[in-house]
Amino acid sequence: MSKQHRAAVLGSPIAHSLSPVLHRAAYAELGLDDWSYDRFEVDEAGLPGFVDGLDGSWAGFSLTMPLKRAIIPLLDEISDTAAAVEAVNTLVLHEDGRRVGDNTDIPGMIAALNERGVEKVESAAILGAGATASSALAALARICAGPVTAYVRSEARAEEMRGWGERLGVDVRTAAWEDAAEAFTAPLVIATTPAGATNALATAVPDTVGTLFDVLYDPWPTALAAAWSDRGGKVVGGLDLLVHQAVLQFEQMTGIRPGPLAAMRAAGERALVTH
């Protein structure tokens, strides 16, 4: 009998996670009958005990909030990408027992943009300043030639974003959230805010726009994404990011490349329609 391989997503809250849908679709597409993917409600306090109790059947985990930073002290190795933003969303367990952390959100963002023909930009804007904004900055460090303007709600957040810019080698400028409509002149706008936060900005979208990357996927489209599409702009959505980062996780956990992107995307689209 072939060895069972297990993977799962960890976080709190976790019931909403689409990761099981995506990874199971990949296993089904490639006939990986000896692979399973589950979800576990785990918070920061419970994480060390959970990880210490794992047996050799476990191949890896997807990590969501609030575990992306909490996992770091429990790792044997961390990729440069994950270390740069102090956030790990992928834990791979090697047969020799090593725990290796990576961040697939950043290459996932770049892959999602590349898929829509966006490979280099001269400047960019970010709406918001949370954990996703730092990942967006790390992605922009690789594809943006010039300055990035972050539109934020407080001076503390502005300072944080400028600090991330220094660490990542990005020329970050900050502006008040009240002026966020000015972002829409940038060739690439990345919205990293929670659901509803950009709705009021939808009426300010100009007639000529570049590319919007809105990291939300539910509800979709957001008011901002819908207005952007109406103006003929390119829109990259949260499902694009979710699928691309999940493909990279699948590849790292299984060792199979390339992962079945189309099957995973189709499964994600079905899940969003039916939930």
C-alpha positions as CSV (number, residue, x, y, z in Angstrom):
1,M,0.0,0.0,0.0
2,S,1.4,3.4,-0.9
3,K,2.3,5.9,1.8
4,Q,-0.4,8.4,2.7
5,H,0.7,12.1,2.4
6,R,-1.2,14.7,4.4
7,A,-1.4,18.5,4.0
8,A,-3.7,21.1,5.5
9,V,-4.4,24.8,6.1
10,L,-3.9,26.2,9.6
11,G,-5.3,29.4,11.0
12,S,-8.1,31.0,13.1
13,P,-10.8,31.5,11.9
14,I,-10.4,28.8,9.2
15,A,-13.8,27.7,8.2
16,H,-13.9,30.1,5.2
17,S,-10.6,29.0,3.7
18,L,-10.7,28.0,0.0
19,S,-7.4,26.2,0.3
20,P,-8.9,22.7,0.7
21,V,-10.9,23.2,-2.5
22,L,-7.9,24.2,-4.5
23,H,-5.4,21.6,-3.2
24,R,-7.9,18.7,-3.4
25,A,-8.7,19.8,-7.0
26,A,-5.0,19.5,-7.8
27,Y,-4.8,16.0,-6.3
28,A,-7.9,14.9,-8.2
29,E,-6.6,16.3,-11.5
30,L,-3.3,14.4,-11.2
31,G,-4.7,11.2,-9.7
32,L,-2.9,11.7,-6.4
33,D,-5.1,9.3,-4.5
34,D,-2.6,9.0,-1.6
35,W,-2.8,12.7,-0.8
36,S,-5.3,14.4,1.5
37,Y,-5.8,18.1,2.4
38,D,-7.7,19.3,5.5
39,R,-8.2,22.4,7.6
40,F,-7.5,22.9,11.3
41,E,-8.5,25.7,13.6
42,V,-5.2,26.6,15.3
43,D,-4.3,29.9,17.0
44,E,-0.9,31.3,18.0
45,A,-1.0,29.7,21.5
46,G,-1.8,26.2,20.0
47,L,0.7,26.3,17.2
48,P,3.9,25.0,18.9
49,G,2.0,22.0,20.3
50,F,0.3,21.2,17.0
51,V,3.6,21.3,15.1
52,D,5.4,19.2,17.7
53,G,2.8,16.5,17.5
54,L,3.1,15.8,13.8
55,D,4.1,12.4,12.4
56,G,5.9,11.5,9.2
57,S,2.8,11.4,7.1
58,W,2.7,15.2,7.0
59,A,4.1,16.9,3.9
60,G,3.2,20.5,4.6
61,F,0.8,23.3,5.6
62,S,-0.7,26.5,4.2
63,L,-0.7,29.1,7.0
64,T,-3.1,31.9,7.3
65,M,-3.8,34.6,9.9
66,P,-2.7,34.8,12.7
67,L,0.1,32.2,12.2
68,K,2.2,33.8,9.4
69,R,4.6,35.3,11.9
70,A,4.1,33.0,14.8
71,I,5.5,30.0,12.9
72,I,8.9,31.6,12.3
73,P,10.5,30.7,15.7
74,L,9.5,27.0,15.1
75,L,11.3,26.7,11.7
76,D,14.7,25.2,10.9
77,E,15.0,27.3,7.7
78,I,13.2,30.3,6.2
79,S,13.4,31.5,2.6
80,D,14.8,34.9,1.8
81,T,11.4,35.9,0.4
82,A,9.6,35.0,3.6
83,A,12.3,36.6,5.8
84,A,12.1,39.8,3.9
85,V,8.5,40.4,5.0
86,E,8.5,38.4,8.2
87,A,5.6,36.3,7.0
88,V,5.4,32.6,6.2
89,N,2.4,31.2,4.5
90,T,3.9,27.8,3.5
91,L,5.5,25.2,5.8
92,V,7.1,22.2,4.1
93,L,8.1,19.2,6.2
94,H,11.0,17.3,4.8
95,E,11.6,13.6,5.3
96,D,14.7,14.3,7.5
97,G,12.5,16.3,9.9
98,R,13.4,19.8,8.7
99,R,10.7,22.5,8.9
100,V,11.2,25.0,6.0
101,G,9.1,28.2,5.7
102,D,8.4,30.1,2.6
103,N,6.1,32.9,1.3
104,T,4.3,32.1,-1.9
105,D,2.1,35.2,-1.8
106,I,4.8,37.3,-3.2
107,P,5.7,35.2,-6.3
108,G,2.0,34.4,-6.5
109,M,1.2,38.1,-6.9
110,I,3.9,38.5,-9.6
111,A,2.6,35.4,-11.5
112,A,-1.0,36.7,-11.4
113,L,0.2,40.0,-12.8
114,N,2.4,38.4,-15.4
115,E,-0.6,36.2,-16.5
116,R,-2.4,39.5,-17.4
117,G,0.6,40.9,-19.3
118,V,1.9,43.1,-16.5
119,E,5.6,42.4,-16.2
120,K,7.2,45.8,-15.5
121,V,5.7,49.1,-14.3
122,E,7.3,52.6,-13.9
123,S,5.4,53.4,-10.7
124,A,2.6,52.0,-8.6
125,A,0.2,52.7,-5.8
126,I,-0.9,50.6,-2.8
127,L,-4.2,51.1,-0.9
128,G,-3.8,50.1,2.7
129,A,-0.9,49.2,5.0
130,G,-1.5,45.8,6.5
131,A,0.3,42.4,6.1
132,T,-0.8,42.1,2.5
133,A,0.6,45.5,1.7
134,S,4.1,44.4,2.8
135,S,3.8,41.4,0.5
136,A,2.7,43.7,-2.3
137,L,5.7,45.9,-1.7
138,A,8.0,42.9,-1.9
139,A,6.4,42.0,-5.2
140,L,6.8,45.5,-6.5
141,A,10.5,45.4,-5.5
142,R,10.9,43.0,-8.4
143,I,8.6,44.6,-11.0
144,C,8.4,48.3,-10.3
145,A,11.2,50.6,-11.6
146,G,10.1,53.8,-9.8
147,P,8.3,55.0,-6.7
148,V,5.4,53.4,-4.9
149,T,2.8,55.6,-3.2
150,A,1.0,54.0,-0.2
151,Y,-2.3,55.5,0.8
152,V,-2.8,54.9,4.5
153,R,-5.1,56.0,7.4
154,S,-2.5,57.0,10.1
155,E,1.1,58.3,10.4
156,A,2.0,55.1,12.3
157,R,1.0,53.1,9.3
158,A,2.8,55.5,7.0
159,E,6.0,55.1,9.0
160,E,5.6,51.3,8.9
161,M,5.3,51.3,5.1
162,R,8.3,53.5,4.7
163,G,10.2,51.1,6.9
164,W,9.2,48.2,4.7
165,G,10.3,50.2,1.7
166,E,13.7,50.7,3.1
167,R,14.1,47.0,3.9
168,L,12.9,45.9,0.5
169,G,14.7,48.5,-1.5
170,V,11.5,50.3,-2.7
171,D,11.1,54.1,-2.9
172,V,8.0,54.3,-0.8
173,R,6.1,57.6,-0.5
174,T,3.0,57.9,1.7
175,A,-0.2,59.8,1.4
176,A,-3.4,60.2,3.3
177,W,-6.3,57.8,2.8
178,E,-8.5,60.8,2.0
179,D,-6.5,61.4,-1.1
180,A,-6.7,57.8,-2.3
181,A,-8.5,58.7,-5.5
182,E,-5.1,60.2,-6.7
183,A,-3.8,56.6,-6.8
184,F,-5.8,55.9,-9.9
185,T,-3.4,57.7,-12.2
186,A,-0.7,55.1,-11.4
187,P,-0.2,52.3,-14.1
188,L,-0.7,49.7,-11.3
189,V,-2.9,50.0,-8.3
190,I,-2.9,47.3,-5.6
191,A,-5.8,47.3,-3.2
192,T,-5.0,45.4,0.0
193,T,-7.8,46.6,2.2
194,P,-10.7,44.6,3.8
195,A,-14.1,44.2,2.2
196,G,-16.0,47.4,1.8
197,A,-13.0,49.7,2.5
198,T,-12.7,50.9,-1.2
199,N,-16.4,51.0,-2.1
200,A,-16.6,54.8,-1.7
201,L,-13.7,55.2,-4.2
202,A,-15.5,53.4,-7.0
203,T,-17.2,56.6,-8.2
204,A,-13.8,58.3,-8.5
205,V,-12.3,55.9,-11.1
206,P,-11.2,58.1,-14.1
207,D,-12.0,57.3,-17.7
208,T,-8.5,56.1,-18.5
209,V,-6.9,53.6,-16.1
210,G,-4.1,51.0,-16.0
211,T,-4.2,47.8,-14.0
212,L,-6.0,47.2,-10.7
213,F,-5.0,44.3,-8.5
214,D,-7.7,43.9,-5.8
215,V,-6.7,41.1,-3.4
216,L,-10.3,40.4,-2.3
217,Y,-12.2,37.4,-3.8
218,D,-15.4,37.4,-1.8
219,P,-17.6,39.3,-2.5
220,W,-16.5,39.6,-6.2
221,P,-16.3,41.8,-8.0
222,T,-15.8,44.6,-5.5
223,A,-17.4,47.9,-6.3
224,L,-13.9,49.3,-7.2
225,A,-13.1,46.3,-9.5
226,A,-16.5,46.6,-11.3
227,A,-16.0,50.3,-11.9
228,W,-12.4,49.6,-13.1
229,S,-13.7,47.0,-15.6
230,D,-16.4,49.4,-16.8
231,R,-13.6,51.9,-17.8
232,G,-11.8,49.2,-19.8
233,G,-9.0,48.7,-17.3
234,K,-7.2,45.4,-16.5
235,V,-8.4,43.8,-13.3
236,V,-6.5,41.1,-11.4
237,G,-8.5,39.6,-8.5
238,G,-8.0,37.9,-5.2
239,L,-8.8,34.5,-6.7
240,D,-6.0,34.9,-9.2
241,L,-3.6,35.5,-6.2
242,L,-5.1,32.7,-4.2
243,V,-4.7,30.2,-7.1
244,H,-1.2,31.2,-8.0
245,Q,0.1,31.1,-4.5
246,A,-1.6,27.7,-4.0
247,V,-0.1,26.2,-7.1
248,L,3.4,27.2,-5.7
249,Q,2.5,25.5,-2.4
250,F,1.3,22.4,-4.2
251,E,4.6,22.2,-6.1
252,Q,6.7,22.6,-3.0
253,M,4.7,20.0,-0.9
254,T,4.4,17.4,-3.6
255,G,7.5,18.0,-5.7
256,I,5.4,17.9,-8.8
257,R,5.9,20.8,-11.3
258,P,4.0,22.4,-12.9
259,G,0.9,22.3,-10.6
260,P,-2.5,22.1,-12.4
261,L,-3.3,25.8,-12.4
262,A,-6.4,25.6,-14.6
263,A,-8.0,22.8,-12.5
264,M,-7.4,24.7,-9.3
265,R,-8.8,27.9,-10.7
266,A,-11.9,26.2,-12.0
267,A,-12.5,24.6,-8.6
268,G,-12.1,28.0,-6.8
269,E,-14.5,29.7,-9.2
270,R,-17.1,26.9,-8.6
271,A,-16.8,27.2,-4.9
272,L,-17.3,31.0,-4.9
273,V,-20.4,30.6,-7.1
274,T,-22.0,27.9,-5.0
275,H,-21.2,29.0,-1.4
